[in-house]
Amino acid sequence: MNSSLPGTAIFHSKVKSINALGFWLLVDDVEYFCPFRDYPVFQRATVTQIYDCQRLSPTQFHWPELDAGIELDALEHPEQYPLVFHR
């Protein structure tokens, strides 16, 4: 018997660590640093809120309790996104 049911895509990502300056987001075996100075919504967030990251698509990350999101392109090319995140 051959079963060829289509599966769902699995996107690997998670917050790896947090320090006084920001947090590290692991995306498909690549780590990106998210500094609090660029993403101030995370600065007053709890550790639990920061770790509660959802990957909505291959390029979109969302923190539901903070109503905040980051695009992968902004992490890969921060020089192209000079504006600081504002809520």
Secondary structure, 3 states (H helix, E strand, C coil): CCCCCCCCCCCCEEEEEEECCEEEEEECCEEEEEECCCCHHHCCCCHHHHHCCEEEECCEEEEHHHCEEEEHHHHHCHHHCCCCCCC
